[in-house]
Amino acid sequence: MPPVPFLTRNVINSETINGYKLNHGSLIIIPIYNYHRLNSNWEKPNIFFPDRWINNNKQNDIFIPFASGPKQCIGNRLSYLEMEIILSEIYKNIKLIKFNNNIISTNPFITLRPNEDIIMKIETVH
C-alpha cells in the first residue's frame, strides 16, 4: 500500500497523451493506488504475493510508492532500509498469518491506511 494514494503534478509543456490534451499549467492527478493495481502491470494485482518482487525488473517502472524523479519522497531510502532490518529480525523467529479472511479496504486520508485493524496470528518458527 503506498503511503500516499495519489500525486499531483503541474504540466510544464502542453502535450497530447492517448488523445487527451494536457495544457501548460494544468494540474494532473496520478492515482498511485490504482496504478499499482492494473491487471496490465501485474498478474493478480490485488493478491498479497511478496515473491513477485524477487528478480523483478518491472518494479522500477510501475511500482512508485514514493514517486520518482526530482520530487521523489526524501524518506524513500530510509524506509526501505528500516523495512529490511525490521522484517529480517521479525521473520527469523515468527510467522505472521492473517487471522480472518476479511477483505482489507482502505481509507484514503492524507496517507492511505486500512479501514479497520488487521488482526494477525503469530506462530513461532522452530
C-alpha positions as CSV (number, residue, x, y, z in Angstrom):
1,M,0.0,0.0,0.0
2,P,1.6,3.3,-1.0
3,P,1.9,5.8,1.9
4,V,0.2,8.4,-0.2
5,P,-2.6,7.3,-2.6
6,F,-2.0,9.9,-5.3
7,L,0.4,12.5,-6.5
8,T,-0.2,15.8,-8.2
9,R,1.9,17.5,-10.9
10,N,1.7,20.6,-13.0
11,V,2.0,20.3,-16.8
12,I,5.1,22.2,-17.9
13,N,4.7,21.8,-21.7
14,S,1.4,21.2,-23.4
15,E,1.1,17.6,-24.6
16,T,-1.5,15.2,-26.0
17,I,-1.3,11.8,-24.5
18,N,-3.6,9.0,-25.6
19,G,-5.9,11.6,-27.2
20,Y,-6.1,13.7,-24.0
21,K,-4.9,17.3,-24.3
22,L,-2.9,18.5,-21.3
23,N,-2.4,22.3,-21.3
24,H,0.6,24.1,-19.8
25,G,-0.1,24.9,-16.1
26,S,-2.9,22.3,-15.8
27,L,-2.9,20.1,-12.6
28,I,-2.8,16.4,-13.2
29,I,-3.5,13.7,-10.6
30,I,-1.6,10.4,-10.7
31,P,-3.6,7.8,-8.8
32,I,-0.7,5.6,-7.5
33,Y,-3.0,3.3,-5.5
34,N,-5.0,2.5,-8.7
35,Y,-1.9,2.4,-10.9
36,H,-0.4,-0.3,-8.7
37,R,-3.5,-2.5,-9.2
38,L,-3.7,-2.5,-13.0
39,N,-4.0,-6.0,-14.5
40,S,-1.9,-4.8,-17.4
41,N,1.0,-4.4,-14.9
42,W,0.7,-7.4,-12.6
43,E,-0.8,-10.8,-12.6
44,K,-3.4,-10.9,-9.9
45,P,-2.5,-7.3,-8.6
46,N,-4.9,-7.4,-5.6
47,I,-3.4,-10.6,-4.2
48,F,-0.7,-10.4,-1.5
49,F,2.2,-12.1,-3.2
50,P,5.6,-10.8,-2.0
51,D,7.6,-13.2,-4.2
52,R,6.6,-11.1,-7.2
53,W,9.5,-8.8,-6.1
54,I,12.2,-11.5,-6.4
55,N,14.3,-10.7,-9.5
56,N,11.6,-8.4,-10.9
57,N,12.9,-5.6,-13.1
58,K,9.3,-4.2,-13.6
59,Q,9.3,-2.6,-10.1
60,N,11.4,0.4,-11.2
61,D,8.9,1.3,-13.9
62,I,5.5,0.5,-12.4
63,F,5.9,0.4,-8.6
64,I,6.2,4.0,-7.4
65,P,5.1,4.2,-3.8
66,F,7.4,7.2,-3.1
67,A,7.0,8.9,-6.5
68,S,10.1,9.2,-8.7
69,G,12.4,11.8,-10.2
70,P,13.2,15.1,-8.7
71,K,10.1,15.2,-6.5
72,Q,10.6,11.7,-5.0
73,C,9.9,11.4,-1.3
74,I,13.1,12.1,0.7
75,G,12.1,9.2,3.1
76,N,12.3,6.6,0.3
77,R,15.8,5.1,1.0
78,L,15.3,5.3,4.8
79,S,12.0,3.5,4.7
80,Y,13.4,0.6,2.6
81,L,16.4,0.3,4.9
82,E,14.2,0.3,8.0
83,M,11.9,-2.2,6.4
84,E,14.7,-4.7,5.6
85,I,16.2,-4.5,9.0
86,I,12.9,-4.8,10.9
87,L,11.4,-7.6,8.7
88,S,14.6,-9.7,8.7
89,E,14.6,-9.6,12.5
90,I,10.9,-10.4,12.9
91,Y,10.9,-13.2,10.4
92,K,13.8,-15.0,12.0
93,N,11.6,-16.3,14.8
94,I,8.0,-15.9,13.8
95,K,5.4,-16.5,11.1
96,L,2.5,-14.0,10.7
97,I,-0.8,-15.3,9.5
98,K,-3.9,-13.1,8.8
99,F,-6.4,-14.0,11.5
100,N,-9.5,-13.9,9.2
101,N,-10.4,-13.8,5.6
102,N,-11.8,-10.3,5.6
103,I,-11.0,-8.2,2.5
104,I,-8.9,-5.3,3.6
105,S,-10.4,-2.0,2.3
106,T,-8.6,1.3,2.5
107,N,-9.4,4.8,3.8
108,P,-7.7,7.5,1.7
109,F,-6.9,10.3,4.2
110,I,-3.7,12.3,3.9
111,T,-1.9,8.9,3.9
112,L,-3.5,5.7,2.9
113,R,-4.5,3.3,5.7
114,P,-6.6,0.3,6.3
115,N,-10.3,0.9,7.1
116,E,-10.1,-1.4,10.1
117,D,-7.5,-3.2,12.2
118,I,-5.7,-6.1,10.6
119,I,-5.5,-8.8,13.1
120,M,-2.6,-11.3,12.7
121,K,-1.9,-14.6,14.3
122,I,1.7,-15.1,15.3
123,E,3.3,-18.6,15.3
124,T,6.8,-19.3,16.4
125,V,9.2,-20.9,14.0
126,H,11.2,-23.8,15.3
